[in-house]
């Protein structure tokens, strides 16, 4: 094929094909760069989202810890009050026993006085 010449229209056609290929290559490079930018934006958004989730989780944990501390305090207070109630209940039972003993002694004294005064003066 030596000596074969390319016609001007064939040359223009080949040049047009090369330019289209070059345009397609540029478009592909642009798409790749665009997707890399999108990946970067996506990563950045994912990082921000992760940071927000971690912050929300940290706050929720702090609130939960505060609530737990208050609950623990209330439990301790309740236990202390229950202990006081048990102590007062025990004191009340002692007072009731002493009162019953006093009533019994009083009844015995009344009977004793009644029998001694009633039996001798009659």
C-alpha positions in Angstrom: 0.0 0.0 0.0 2.9 2.3 -0.4 2.0 5.1 -2.5 -1.6 5.0 -1.4 -2.9 8.4 -0.7 -5.7 9.5 1.6 -8.3 11.6 0.1 -9.1 14.9 1.8 -12.6 13.8 2.7 -11.1 10.5 4.3 -8.6 12.6 6.2 -11.3 14.9 7.5 -13.4 11.9 8.4 -10.5 10.3 10.3 -9.7 13.6 12.0 -13.4 14.0 13.0 -13.3 10.4 14.5 -10.2 11.3 16.4 -11.7 14.5 17.7 -14.9 12.6 18.8 -12.7 10.1 20.6 -10.8 12.9 22.2 -14.1 14.5 23.3 -15.3 11.2 24.6 -12.1 10.8 26.5 -12.3 14.3 28.0 -16.0 13.6 28.9 -14.9 10.3 30.6 -12.1 12.0 32.5 -14.6 14.7 33.5 -17.0 12.0 34.7 -14.3 10.3 36.6 -13.2 13.5 38.2 -16.8 14.4 39.0 -17.4 11.0 40.6 -14.2 11.5 42.6 -15.5 14.9 43.8 -18.9 13.2 44.6 -17.0 10.5 46.5 -15.2 13.2 48.4 -18.5 15.1 49.1 -20.1 11.8 50.0 -17.2 11.0 52.4 -17.4 14.4 53.9 -21.2 14.1 54.4 -20.7 10.7 55.9 -18.0 12.0 58.2 -20.3 14.9 59.3 -23.2 12.5 59.8 -21.1 10.2 61.8 -19.9 13.1 63.9 -23.5 14.2 64.5 -24.5 10.7 65.4 -21.6 10.5 67.9 -22.6 13.8 69.4 -26.2 12.8 69.7 -25.1 9.5 71.3 -22.8 11.3 73.7 -25.6 13.7 74.8 -28.1 10.8 75.1 -25.6 8.9 77.2 -24.9 12.0 79.4 -28.7 12.4 79.9 -29.1 8.7 80.7 -26.2 8.9 83.2 -27.9 12.0 84.8 -31.2 10.2 85.0 -29.5 7.1 86.4 -27.8 9.2 89.1 -31.1 10.8 90.1 -32.8 7.4 90.2 -29.9 6.1 92.4 -30.3 9.1 94.7 -34.1 8.5 94.9 -33.5 4.9 95.6 -31.1 5.7 98.4 -33.5 8.3 99.8 -36.4 5.8 99.7 -34.3 3.1 101.4 -33.4 5.6 104.1 -37.0 6.6 104.6 -38.0 2.9 104.7 -35.3 2.3 107.3 -36.7 5.2 109.3 -40.3 3.8 109.0 -39.1 0.4 110.2 -37.3 2.1 113.2 -40.5 4.2 114.1 -42.6 1.1 113.7 -40.4 -0.8 116.1 -40.6 2.2 118.5 -44.4 2.2 118.2 -44.6 -1.5 118.9 -42.5 -0.9 122.1 -44.7 1.9 123.2 -47.8 -0.2 122.5 -46.4 -3.1 124.6 -45.6 -0.7 127.4 -49.0 0.9 127.2 -50.7 -2.5 127.4 -48.5 -3.4 130.4 -49.5 -0.1 132.0 -53.2 -0.7 131.3 -52.8 -4.2 132.8 -51.1 -2.8 135.9 -53.7 -0.1 136.2 -56.5 -2.7 136.0 -54.8 -4.8 138.6 -54.4 -1.7 140.9 -58.0 -0.8 140.3 -59.2 -4.3 141.2 -56.8 -4.4 144.2 -58.1 -1.1 145.5 -61.7 -2.0 144.8 -61.3 -5.3 146.7 -59.5 -3.7 149.6 -61.8 -0.8 150.0 -65.0 -2.8 149.2 -64.2 -5.8 151.4 -63.2 -3.9 154.6 -66.0 -1.2 154.7 -69.0 -3.2 153.7 
